[in-house]
Amino acid sequence: MKTLSAAKPLIFEDKAIIPIEETTVYGKSVFNSSFIYGSKKPSALIILSDGSTKAYNMNFEEVPVENIIDETEGLKELIENIL
């Protein structure tokens, strides 16, 4: 299962950076044992500056902000509170 979540925003005067993290959880049952393990890695950056909102993937290629907002629970509200 993969989910995206917003980490704590970094706010500098009139600019903000919101890191987006991808969390992946795996589980498996074998006979009478269960194994659960996961990982967390950076996925994207949301940059708020001069009234604009931009999103970048980890290769620093610009991606549509709407895609990240749709996939990340609570991100829209977080951006609205910062602006």
Protein Blocks (a to p, Z undefined) as FASTA:
>chain_A
ZZddddddddehjaccddddddddddddehjbccdddddddfbdcddeehiacdddfkop
acdfklmmmmmghklmmmmmmZZ
